[in-house]
Amino acid sequence: RGKGKKDELFVPVPESKAFLDTATMPMILTAVAIALFAKILMM
C-alpha cells in the first residue's frame, strides 16, 4: 500500500520537479538561517 502511494506522488514528473526546484531554495535558506541562529545562541 505504501509503495503505491509513493508511485502516485511521482506520476506528474515535470510538475513535481518544478515544485521541488521552487521549494528547495526557501527550504535551504531557512535551514541556513536556523543554523546561523543556533550558532549565535550557542556562543
MDAnalysis code that builds the backbone (N, CA, C; Angstrom):
import MDAnalysis as mda
import numpy as np

u = mda.Universe.empty(129, n_residues=43, atom_resindex=np.repeat(np.arange(43), 3), trajectory=True)
u.add_TopologyAttr("name", ["N", "CA", "C"] * 43)
u.add_TopologyAttr("resid", np.arange(1, 44))
u.add_TopologyAttr("resname", ["ARG", "GLY", "LYS", "GLY", "LYS", "LYS", "ASP", "GLU", "LEU", "PHE", "VAL", "PRO", "VAL", "PRO", "GLU", "SER", "LYS", "ALA", "PHE", "LEU", "ASP", "THR", "ALA", "THR", "MET", "PRO", "MET", "ILE", "LEU", "THR", "ALA", "VAL", "ALA", "ILE", "ALA", "LEU", "PHE", "ALA", "LYS", "ILE", "LEU", "MET", "MET"])
u.atoms.positions = np.array([
    [0.844, -1.208, 0.000],
    [0.000, 0.000, 0.000],
    [0.878, 1.257, 0.000],
    [1.893, 1.269, 0.847],
    [2.774, 2.441, 0.905],
    [3.488, 2.674, -0.418],
    [3.887, 1.555, -1.058],
    [4.589, 1.686, -2.335],
    [3.714, 2.401, -3.360],
    [2.432, 2.017, -3.427],
    [1.520, 2.622, -4.391],
    [1.409, 4.119, -4.179],
    [1.349, 4.542, -2.917],
    [1.211, 5.969, -2.628],
    [2.451, 6.719, -3.120],
    [3.634, 6.119, -2.922],
    [4.868, 6.775, -3.358],
    [4.859, 6.933, -4.882],
    [4.432, 5.881, -5.586],
    [4.371, 5.951, -7.046],
    [3.430, 7.071, -7.486],
    [2.308, 7.215, -6.790],
    [1.337, 8.262, -7.133],
    [1.999, 9.641, -7.080],
    [2.820, 9.847, -6.048],
    [3.449, 11.158, -5.884],
    [4.361, 11.478, -7.067],
    [4.984, 10.439, -7.632],
    [5.966, 10.683, -8.690],
    [5.368, 10.608, -10.093],
    [4.033, 10.477, -10.197],
    [3.420, 10.363, -11.530],
    [3.616, 11.645, -12.342],
    [3.244, 12.851, -11.820],
    [3.463, 14.067, -12.628],
    [4.907, 14.535, -12.476],
    [5.814, 13.926, -13.249],
    [7.250, 14.179, -13.058],
    [7.615, 15.644, -13.288],
    [7.251, 16.255, -14.444],
    [7.675, 17.645, -14.672],
    [7.140, 18.590, -13.594],
    [5.874, 18.399, -13.214],
    [5.277, 19.292, -12.212],
    [6.003, 19.171, -10.878],
    [6.196, 17.928, -10.410],
    [6.843, 17.717, -9.117],
    [8.287, 18.236, -9.170],
    [8.954, 18.050, -10.322],
    [10.331, 18.534, -10.470],
    [10.370, 20.048, -10.287],
    [9.474, 20.764, -10.978],
    [9.434, 22.221, -10.866],
    [9.089, 22.623, -9.440],
    [8.144, 21.911, -8.826],
    [7.742, 22.233, -7.454],
    [8.929, 22.052, -6.515],
    [9.688, 20.971, -6.720],
    [10.856, 20.726, -5.867],
    [11.858, 21.864, -6.030],
    [12.098, 22.275, -7.293],
    [13.060, 23.351, -7.539],
    [12.635, 24.637, -6.829],
    [11.343, 24.965, -6.895],
    [10.883, 26.212, -6.281],
    [10.887, 26.093, -4.762],
    [10.628, 24.890, -4.237],
    [10.529, 24.715, -2.784],
    [11.908, 24.550, -2.153],
    [12.928, 24.183, -2.954],
    [14.239, 23.895, -2.366],
    [14.922, 25.168, -1.868],
    [14.866, 26.241, -2.647],
    [15.582, 27.463, -2.264],
    [15.135, 27.989, -0.903],
    [13.847, 28.262, -0.685],
    [13.423, 28.767, 0.636],
    [13.774, 27.787, 1.751],
    [13.666, 26.485, 1.473],
    [13.995, 25.483, 2.497],
    [15.460, 25.575, 2.880],
    [16.352, 25.698, 1.875],
    [17.787, 25.800, 2.147],
    [18.069, 27.087, 2.911],
    [17.471, 28.198, 2.453],
    [17.693, 29.481, 3.131],
    [17.219, 29.410, 4.573],
    [16.073, 28.789, 4.801],
    [15.557, 28.662, 6.166],
    [16.492, 27.815, 7.012],
    [16.970, 26.704, 6.444],
    [17.880, 25.826, 7.185],
    [19.156, 26.581, 7.545],
    [19.690, 27.358, 6.596],
    [20.911, 28.130, 6.860],
    [20.649, 29.155, 7.956],
    [19.514, 29.848, 7.868],
    [19.185, 30.862, 8.874],
    [19.066, 30.221, 10.250],
    [18.411, 29.069, 10.329],
    [18.260, 28.380, 11.621],
    [19.630, 27.959, 12.142],
    [20.490, 27.457, 11.256],
    [21.823, 27.019, 11.675],
    [22.621, 28.202, 12.226],
    [22.572, 29.338, 11.517],
    [23.291, 30.528, 11.990],
    [22.731, 30.989, 13.329],
    [21.402, 30.987, 13.455],
    [20.756, 31.407, 14.697],
    [21.189, 30.503, 15.847],
    [21.222, 29.191, 15.598],
    [21.640, 28.241, 16.637],
    [23.100, 28.492, 17.015],
    [23.938, 28.778, 16.020],
    [25.356, 29.044, 16.288],
    [25.498, 30.262, 17.190],
    [24.744, 31.325, 16.876],
    [24.819, 32.551, 17.685],
    [24.344, 32.258, 19.105],
    [23.280, 31.466, 19.232],
    [22.757, 31.142, 20.567],
    [23.793, 30.350, 21.366],
    [24.517, 29.463, 20.692],
    [25.492, 28.617, 21.390],
    [26.679, 29.432, 21.903],
    [26.993, 30.535, 21.217],
    [28.167, 31.326, 21.600],
    [27.976, 31.988, 22.963],
])
